[in-house]
Amino acid sequence: MTRERIAWIFCLLAAVALSVRATTATSARDEDYAFVRMIVDLQRMVGSNYVKQVDPDRLRQAAINGMLSELDPFTVYVPPNRQEDFDRMLEGTFKGVGVQLNQLDNGQIEVVTPVDGSPAFKAGVMAGDVLLKVNGESVEGLRLPEAIKKIAGPIGTEVTFTVRHATGEVVDLKMTRQDVVIPTVRGFNRESDGKWDWYIRDDPKIGYLRCTQFTPETFDAIKAAIDQLLASGMRGLILDLRFNPGGRLDQAIKVIDLFLDSGVILSTRGLNRPEQTVRATPSGNLPRFPIIVVVNEHSASASEVVAGSLQDNKRAVVIGERTYGKGSVQEVVPLAQNAGELKMTVAYYYLPNGRCVHREKDATEWGVEPNIVVKMTEAEQLRLQRDRYEAEIFKRPTTKPSTQPTTQPSLDPQLQRAVDTMTALLVFDGGPVTQPAN
């Protein structure tokens, strides 16, 4: 076969391929236009012929919600009148009652966690509660954005939740909407002057940080607290991420990077998102000291990344229960003509060992599995949250774990195991905190 004939055949095949691609693109565009025309025709027919007058904006919103309901609960449309509140939430400030919600596969709306110190928290809303009603109106069958819309309202007004606790008890909880701006890093207890006591045990000197959420101020707050602890002779650190719903991934990455001088922090990938890998940097690391991270089934998203990454890099021991499994990356896409925003899942988080954090339907592996599993009952968790609230907000005295062997069951078995494990590590090590290698 001559070169000219080969070249002619190649050009013919290329032309056919381009023609098929153009035809496919044209066909897809025609289908899109036909779909839009059908939606518009349906809306007009309903508006003209339905037995009662219907708000066209509600029909449009229902059409959008119906399409997105086929996706995960974290992909939502944010209309223009909700953008301000949504953007405030991303920045760690809230105008409302301060509660993190999730929609389960069965449609029920579950409380991932109330924001610590928020009106919802003070009213008695608990992690794991199922939201049944808002102001006496049932939320059964509603999509998460619709339920959130019912909860929203002007600052200073009251809203009542009807929730079913994990114990089965159904209660009405009244709260007042307000601006919720809460520090996310807390110590073990408050001193008499209101400052944090960052030590959970004085001999050996074990520091304690509880991170309630990852917001723009979290990294700076954690760094400042650890610097203070190191200056006073801390030998080991317990980082409590229980009931932490996540938040800003960039803050979580900066926190992880504090403790690592090399290695993979995490990676992300999706259908149309090439894999991106974040690696630790050697600059700005803290001295090397033992770390224990405490998690439970309400630790989600960015808190799972911190626990899992430090675990995979052999930098921390993880104690508690398997985490929630919310490992999806959302992007906020502004829509044309100021039509609102689309918060859309575009990728999943993967830990350094390759595990996907996100829990998909029928999954057998998800989240972070602790090195040491310590389970707590719902009643113990309820008592723990109430005790922490009283210790932190009302400044009532608490008793640190004794330096003597524990003879009675601890009110917080997960934290007690963390203290006992850290004490054993420090006794075994016997040396001071060491500076990181250059």
Protein Blocks (a to p, Z undefined) as FASTA:
>chain_A
ZZklmmmmmmmmmmmmmmmmmmmmmmmmmmmmmmmmmmmmmmmmmmmmmmbdcdfklmmm
mmmmmmmmmmcfklccddfklmmmmmmmmnopacdjhpaddddfkopacdfbacehiakl
mnopaehiacfbgghiafehiafklmmmmmgccehiacddddddfkopacdddddddddd
ddfbdcfbdcfkopacfbfbfbdcddddddfbdcfklmmmmmmmmmmmmmnopabdcddf
ehiabjafklmmmmmmmmpcgdjfbdcddfklccddddddfehiacdddddddddfkbgh
jlmmmmmmmmmnopacceddddehpabdcdddddehhiacadddfbdcddfkopafbace
hiabecjddfbdcdddfklmmmmmmmmmmmmmnopacddddfbdcfbdcfblmlmmmmmm
mmmmmmmnopacddddZZ
